[in-house]
Amino acid sequence: MALKLVVFDMDGTLLRPKSSWGLLHDYFGTDNSEMLAHYQRHEVSDAEFVATDLALWAAAYGGPVDAVTVNAVLDGAELLPGAVEAVAGLHAAGVATAIISGGIDYLAQKLAAEWGMAEAHANPLFDSPAGLQGDIRVSRHAKAPVMRGVMARHHVARDEVAAVGDTVVDLDLFALAGTSVAVNTDDERVIAAATHHLPDESLDGLLPLLLPR
């Protein structure tokens, strides 16, 4: 079957930084490594994990953090080389693209709008009377439900879909796609689960792989 849809992770896949959350921790000078370890062991929920991040940033900032400040930091995220060209080339070939990310929704929506992608799903941060809040729409533990929804809306079969990602969080995407590409990673678990591996820190090789002549 012809390729009709490519689903991308965002952090570390379309963006050079491995985590949009990590970009903010770097900016505020905060460290969430202890809570991250608890989260990876399923000892805290997504909501608890994000609430801890927000509290760390507010404490370091000396008061409430607003979405304008957060988004300005995220605007500095560097694209992975070849990302713009890869998405544009897929669109030129009539292939739809989407983002499913455990990262921050502001960046996912920004990229999707700029590049004409069909859908973007990530986790919004927004202002409220109680300060900056988060809404978990894509759990790092469960991307599959979101992927199934995207595939259903595009009326595509497994063999018509490719997934592109860089961490074990993306194995959910790989499992539902006929073609899967591990990029910008040396994690053997991710490489082993993918049908293809691009070893460079670049998406330059993606189009020849997905759209062979």
Secondary structure by P-SEA (a helix, b strand, c coil): ccccbbbbbccccccccccaaaaaaaaacccaaaaaaaaaaccccaaaaaaaaaaaaaaaacccccaaaaaaaaaacccccaaaaaaaaaaaacbbbbbbccccaaaaaaaaaaacccbbbbbbbbbccccbbbbbccccccaaaaaaaaaaaaccccccbbbbbccccaaaaaaaccbbbbcccccaaaaaacccccccccccaaaaaaccc
